[in-house]
Amino acid sequence: MLRRLTGLFSAILFFIISSVSTVKAFEPVPEDRELLSKIERDTLQYFVRLSDKDTGLTRDSSRPGSPSSIATTGFALAAYAIGGSHGWIPKSYAYGRLLTTLRTLKTKAAHKEGFFYHFLDQRTGKRIWTSEASSIDTALVVAGALLAAQYYPGTEVEKLAHEIYARVNWKWMMNGSNFLCMGWTPESHFLPYYWDSYSEHMLLQALAIGSPTFPVPKQAWEAWLRPQGEYNGHRVVYSSPGSLFTYQFSHAYIDFRQLDDGGINYFENSREATLANRDYSLSFSGKFKSYAGDSWGLSASVGPGGYKAYGAKPGGGLHDGTIAPYAALSSIVFTPEESLRAARFFYENYQKELYGNFGFKDAFNRDKNWWAAEYLGIDQGITLLMLENYLHEGVVWEKFMRLAAVQKWIELTGLGKRSIQTKN
Amino acid sequence: MAENRRRHFFIDKPLQLHYMISVVAPLLIINIVAIFGFYIGIWGKVLDAFSNEQIRNEMVTASRMVEYDQARYPTASPSSSDFSSLSLFKQTEKLSQRQREIFKNILNDTNRSLLWKFGLLLLFTAWGTIFVSHKVAGPLFRFSKALDAVGDGDYRARVFLRKGDQGHPVAREFNETFEKTDALLSDIKTASKESHPARAVQIIQEKLSKIQTSADA
């Protein structure tokens, strides 16, 4: 009897978990949809306004003097394609921006073995600040380019995007090891840091394994560590800093809902990580004014003491009362109810201090009465893509998952096996 | 010249040390106040310049690049409890952690460089006071020796000072007084050797009549 009851309870629990793990499990009211849509449209303006008109390279931050960031440029490519598809910017304008940017990336932007340098001069495309040829940032720009290619099939945009992808020598970035290196500089060559543990690098892995020209062996996927930890009942394969963005970036492009990695569903994992992140900040709500039931989001952001990888447990758990609205908002596909409430809370309570022409500014800290004056490109980018997936039936996922490279990665790593079995 | 040179700088150690402390202590206070003033003033200006928009933007960008690296790559973060003279500057409230680190390193380097120069300055000052004070302590020592000799009954003693010593006029007056006293006592002593006692008493009374003592009512 007890066994039957346990089985019944498990079935109910499974149903509940399954039902919340889909994009449409929670339906926002029209007013909420309108707010989210407004945020997405406003956020798009960051990329429209802060990209160089001649090179297309996009500024890392809205702060004056900021260089262009290759990751932000990648998000800009995705943003133009999305903006053009909705008519928020004219389609011809979007196509023109895409062409300009992709031509710069193909011919002018400094790179090593196809890996772009993290920060480039916005006007010349030359490397600045002794920045590294970055593997993750290259993956983010390639992903943006490939997504744009899906929106404009059979055009020069598609051709250039695939050429840029094909040029990247992913295997070289392994430096003879089992892991992809984080970067390379002309001064000190390969950095002593590798993507050897769970983080935002799953997108990088997918593109590297699925590469048509310089693929890394499928064992690279199996090699990295998947550390597990628990916070407040939320069991998570966690990233070192516990920053929310590490659970979001790969999910902007890849639909992990039906993928299974030896029993790990990374979509569910990100949902649990988000809830743990929220609970973690809530546990300090008596100490920090910024933390509340609808005011959460510990992730890498600017703060009163500069840019820091804020995060929760499990993981580093670094925090000082600084909340990044983008973090709560970008988890909307995982925790729609909580994220939507947070978005409304931030918008209704801190609109004057926190909301501007490009959507939400990066972060705030009420204890120190500190409000970011700037927007960060990558944080705007993840907001836009996650909102697009949430509001428009996972359209980014749908387009990106159709890429041959992504299919190759799924096939080689066996990530799709569980879902196929389940369907049968 | 060589014979004029002193072999020991410490002639009257307590006096000279007292003199040294009397000179060095105010000098130290003046130095500290001056250096602190310059220090705060100069660095205040530097940090003020940092608030210049363009310079600030460049600095913020440079710092941000490092902060990105620190956030991405596992590196040891500095302890927030580390004391630095940077905390003396209110302007640092505007700086990010990385910018504080940059300025802290610059300040620490400057402090280290200033510290040994300051130590050297103190050493030179102390040596200078000993060098100067021995020109005072030397004459005092000579006066003391001469007075001791006189006290012991040797009225031939004179105060001999070196060139460059302090107190030459006083020594001259001392020596003139000693000479007069010596001459008086010599005359009395010579008179005492007269073969006619009456003549000797007359000479002595004559000599003593010219001086005033406690015996005179």
Boltz contact constraints between the chains, C-beta under 6 A:
constraints:
  - contact:
      token1: [A, 64]
      token2: [B, 57]
      max_distance: 6.0
  - contact:
      token1: [A, 65]
      token2: [B, 57]
      max_distance: 6.0
  - contact:
      token1: [A, 65]
      token2: [B, 58]
      max_distance: 6.0
  - contact:
      token1: [A, 65]
      token2: [B, 61]
      max_distance: 6.0
  - contact:
      token1: [A, 129]
      token2: [B, 65]
      max_distance: 6.0
  - contact:
      token1: [A, 193]
      token2: [B, 73]
      max_distance: 6.0
  - contact:
      token1: [A, 300]
      token2: [B, 71]
      max_distance: 6.0
  - contact:
      token1: [A, 305]
      token2: [B, 96]
      max_distance: 6.0
  - contact:
      token1: [A, 305]
      token2: [B, 97]
      max_distance: 6.0
  - contact:
      token1: [A, 306]
      token2: [B, 67]
      max_distance: 6.0
  - contact:
      token1: [A, 306]
      token2: [B, 96]
      max_distance: 6.0
  - contact:
      token1: [A, 306]
      token2: [B, 97]
      max_distance: 6.0
  - contact:
      token1: [A, 306]
      token2: [B, 98]
      max_distance: 6.0
  - contact:
      token1: [A, 307]
      token2: [B, 64]
      max_distance: 6.0
  - contact:
      token1: [A, 307]
      token2: [B, 67]
      max_distance: 6.0
  - contact:
      token1: [A, 307]
      token2: [B, 71]
      max_distance: 6.0
  - contact:
      token1: [A, 309]
      token2: [B, 71]
      max_distance: 6.0
